């Protein structure tokens, strides 16, 4: 089960936690810690165990083995993927109701200002669009001034502008001391926001560290250039992991970028717009999860 506890060095943790659903192993001896004031992104493909890990930390599910601990629930905010809320209540009524559960909540007006939901204040929840419901849920998640905030795919269904507003709010929350645990399919979201990244696959922790450290685990580089060379041909070269074509440009992920660049220049005298940079989180994530699947 999940135990409430207080620790100045850790707000939540899983110690050797395993969980099965029939024949499916959702978590396999997972160890994970959430430290005060950090922004932790949980990454992994569908079925990696991200939502199960959060559900166990929240006490919504029991682990089959291992121990889950978390700070006092009165200091926890949460926004899950699937939420059932009273359709007839207006957004400001939902926020006031949730605020009443906390010892020192933010004023509802301040919450709506932070989350840009003031225009939705008098709208019945059931009349909102999918994206508007996510915004209202986010406002409810942060209204209690939580020390620890769990966000499970919070920007799914949001447009670019609404997502940016949420990012800005999350940065401000971290700046003022809130620890955040985020699951997301948007790798650029983790890259832009997270202090630390934990990559899960098949219920196991594949890697944990800063974005830079996760990149360094795989050591790949990204090569972009304008060339007439066929992507299929370049994809067969030694050291090339992946090739994508975008009109006249090739985007190459390679383990030995220097050799690949030399060959590009040798085989295409007209090669232009050559750029080499470190691989991003997306490439690191793909390789780590691919290793787990093999």
N, C-alpha and C positions, 0 to 999 in steps of 0.2 A: 504494500500500500504506500501512499504518499504521506510523508510526515511533515508537519509544519516545524520549522526551526529557524533560529536566527544565527547568522555567522557573518562577521564583518568582512570576510574574505570571499564569501560565496553565497549567492542568493538562491541558487537552485542547483541540484546535481542529480545525476543518475549514476549509480555504482553497480556495474555488472548486471544491468537490467536486460532481461529477455522476455519476449512476449510472442505467443503463437496464436493464430486464428485458424484452428483446424490444422491442415497440413502446411499452412503458410507461416513462415518465420518472419515476423515483422521487425523484431529487435533481437539481436544475438550478442548478449553480453556487453551492452553499450555502456561506456563511461563518458560522461559529459558534465561540464561545469559551466555555470553562468556567474560571472563576477560582477560586482557592483560597478555601475556606470559604463559598462561595455556594450557595444552593438555586435551581437553574434548572429551571423547568417547561417542557417542550416540549409545546405544544398544537397540535392540528390534527385535521381529520376523518380517517376511515379512508382510507388511501392517501396521506396528506399527506407521508410520508417519515420519520416519527419513528423507527420501528423500524430502518429502513435506516440512518439517520444514526448511531444507537447501534451497530449492527452493524459499521459501517465504523470507528468510533472504537475498537471493541474488537478490530479486526483479523479479524473473522469474515467480512467481505466486502471485496473490493478496489474502490476507486473506479475508474470509467472514466477520469476526469481529475481533477486537483486533488490536494491533499495533506492527509493526516490525520495528526495527531500526538497523542500521549497520554503521560502520565507512565508510569514503569516499571510494568509489569503486576503486580508484586508489591505494589503499593500501590493496586490497583483491586479493588473488589467489584462484583458484578453479579447482577441478578435479572431474567431475561428472561421473556417471556410463555409460551414453550414450552420445557419443561425435561424431559429424560429422565434419571432417576436410578434407581439400583439399588433395586428394590422390596423386596428381602429385608433390606437394611441398616436398622438402627434409626436414629431421628432423631439421637440423640447420637453414633452412629458416623459419620453423614454430617457432622455438625458437626466432629468431631475430624479426619476426613479432610481436609476443606476447610481447617481451621485449619493443618494441617501444611504447606500450600503457602506460608504467609506468614512473614515474618521475625519479627514481634512480635505474634502474634494475642492476642485476648482469651481468657481461660479459658472452656472450654465451659459451665461452670456459670453464669458471668457472662452469657454470651450468651443462654442459655435463660431466665435471670431477666429480662433486658432485654426479650426478645421474648415473654414469657409462654408459652414452649413447654416448660417443665419437665414438664408433665403428659403431653407427647408423647414424652419422652426415650426410653422403651423400646418405643415402638410401631414396627413395621416400616413403612417409608415407603409401601409399596404398600397398606397397610391404612388409610391416612388418607383423610379426605374431601377434596374439592377445596380448601376453605378452609384446612384444616389443612396441606395440602401447601404452600400459599402462605406460611403462617406459618413452616414449616420452611425453605423456600427463602429467606425473608427473614433468618432466623437465619444461614444459611450465607453470605449476601451480606455480612453485617456482621462475621462472626467474625474476619476478618483485620485488623480495625482499619484499614479503608481510608482513604486520603487522598481518594479519588475513588470515588463510589458511583453506579452506573447502575441505575435501577429502571424497568422497562418494565411499566406497568399493575400495580403491586404490590398494590393493594387490590381488584382484581377478584375477586369471589367471597367477599369477607370480609363478615361482619355488621358492624353499626354499632359494637359494642363493640370488636371486633378491629381495625377500622379506626382507632378512636381511640387504641388502644394503639400501633399502628404510627406514627401521627402524633406521639405523644409521644416515641417513640424517635427518630424522624427529627429532631425539634427538638433533642433532646439531642446527637445526632451532629453537627449543624451547630454547636451551641454549643461543642463541643469541637474544632472545626476541620475536619470532613469536608465536602468539596464534594459536592453531590448533584445528579444529573441525573434528572429524573422525567418520564416520559410518563404521561398520565392522561386518561381521558374525564370524570372528575369535576371540573368546573370549580371547585366549592367547595373541592376539595382544593388546587388550585393557588393559589386566592385565600387560603386559610388558611396555606399553608406557604411559598410561593415568595418569594425576594428579587427574582427576575427571571423574566420570562415571555418565551418566544420562540414566536410563532405561525407555524406552517408551513402552507402550502397548495400542492399540486401541486409539492412538492419545493423550493419557494422560501420565503425568510424574508419574511413579510408585515409583521411588527412585532416589536420587542424593547424591553423596558423593565420597570420596576416595574409592579405591578398598577395603581397609580394612573395611571402614564403610558400604559398600554395603554387604560385607560378613557378618558383624555383624547384619545386618537387619534380617537375617534368622537364624544365629547361628547354622548352620549345621556342622557336621564333616565327614571326609572321612576315612573309615576303609578299609585297604587292608590286605589280609592274604591268605596263601596257605592252603586249606582245601578241604576235600571230601564232605562236607555238600552241599546238592543241593541248588542252588540259589533260586529255587521256594519256598523251605521251609524257608530259611532265610528271604525272602521277606515278609513273613506273620508275622514275629515277631513284637511285639509292638516297636514303635520308629524308625523302618526301613522305609525309604522313597523310596529307590531304591537299586537294586542289579544288578550288571553286572558281568559276568564270563569271564575271560581271561585265557583259559586253566585251570591250577590248581588253579588260584587265583580268589578270590572274591573281588569286589570293592563295598563297601557298603556306602551309604549316610544315615546318621542317625541323628535324633534330640537329642537322649539320648545315646551318644556313650558309656558311661561307662557301662550301663546296657547291651548293645549289646555285648560289649567285654567280659563281665562276662559270658554271655550265650554261646558265641562262645567257650570259654575255657572250659566251663562245658560240652558241647555237642561234642567236638572234642579234645580228649586228645593228638592227633597227630598234632594239629594246629601249623603252622610255619609261619615265616616271617610276624609277626603281626606289622602293622604300623598304627598309628592314626595321622591325621593332620586336620587342619582347612579346611573346604570346600572351594573350589576355586570360582572364579567368575562365572564359568559355572553353578555350583549348585545354587548359589544365583540368577543368571539370570533366570534359569528354574523355580525356585519357585515363583519369583516375577511375571513373565509373566503368570504362571499357575493361580496365585491368580486373576489376571485381567480377565482371561478367564472364571473363575467360577462364 
